[in-house]
Amino acid sequence: MKEKTFVSIREAAEKIYGCTTQNLYKQIRRGNLKVYERFGHRVVSVEEVKELADFIEPRGGDRKFIPKKSEKK
């Protein structure tokens, strides 16, 4: 099965880049990521998002969600 070439901004943020949509929109505003319009929807290229994730180091740790440790009593 062929991989998707374009995905929604939400899907790119959550599944590929590992951040919130607000952070991905910030990268778009800064010109680090190009937005395309397909059939009336704003989408981004999967390859460009992967390149961006490799190029930009996350601040404050890993991009992926890390569950909180249970609090000790």
VENTA-V590228 format. One record per residue. N is the residue number from 0. SS is DSSP state (H for helix, E for strand, - for the rest). PHI is phi in radians with two decimals (none if undefined). PSI is psi in whole degrees, 0 to 359 (* if undefined). Layout:
n={N & N}
ss={SS & SS}
phi={PHI & PHI}
psi={PSI & PSI}
This chain:
n={0 & 1 & 2 & 3 & 4 & 5 & 6 & 7 & 8 & 9 & 10 & 11 & 12 & 13 & 14 & 15 & 16 & 17 & 18 & 19 & 20 & 21 & 22 & 23 & 24 & 25 & 26 & 27 & 28 & 29 & 30 & 31 & 32 & 33 & 34 & 35 & 36 & 37 & 38 & 39 & 40 & 41 & 42 & 43 & 44 & 45 & 46 & 47 & 48 & 49 & 50 & 51 & 52 & 53 & 54 & 55 & 56 & 57 & 58 & 59 & 60 & 61 & 62 & 63 & 64 & 65 & 66 & 67 & 68 & 69 & 70 & 71 & 72}
ss={- & - & - & - & - & E & E & E & H & H & H & H & H & H & H & H & H & - & - & - & H & H & H & H & H & H & H & H & H & - & - & - & - & - & - & E & E & E & - & - & E & E & E & E & E & H & H & H & H & H & H & H & H & H & H & - & - & - & - & - & - & - & - & - & - & - & - & - & - & - & - & - & -}
phi={none & -1.40 & -1.25 & -1.09 & -1.51 & -2.17 & -2.38 & -1.18 & -1.12 & -1.09 & -1.11 & -1.10 & -1.13 & -1.32 & -1.73 & -1.86 & -1.45 & 1.32 & -2.48 & -1.45 & -1.12 & -1.08 & -1.16 & -1.22 & -1.08 & -1.09 & -1.15 & -1.16 & -1.06 & -1.30 & 1.52 & -1.45 & -2.50 & -1.61 & -1.83 & -2.01 & -2.01 & -2.24 & 0.93 & 1.44 & -2.07 & -1.47 & -2.34 & -2.24 & -1.37 & -1.06 & -1.08 & -1.15 & -1.17 & -1.11 & -1.11 & -1.10 & -1.10 & -1.30 & -1.41 & -1.74 & -1.35 & -1.25 & -1.55 & 1.37 & 2.09 & -1.14 & -1.28 & -1.32 & -1.15 & -2.05 & -1.13 & -1.21 & -1.30 & -1.14 & -1.29 & -1.46 & -1.70}
psi={136 & 138 & 148 & 141 & 323 & 145 & 164 & 161 & 320 & 313 & 320 & 317 & 311 & 316 & 334 & 306 & 332 & 41 & 185 & 163 & 328 & 319 & 322 & 321 & 326 & 319 & 325 & 313 & 324 & 350 & 12 & 345 & 132 & 140 & 137 & 158 & 122 & 119 & 39 & 7 & 145 & 125 & 166 & 157 & 134 & 315 & 318 & 322 & 318 & 319 & 318 & 317 & 324 & 328 & 319 & 122 & 136 & 143 & 139 & 15 & 194 & 148 & 332 & 149 & 131 & 119 & 149 & 144 & 147 & 141 & 138 & 144 & *}
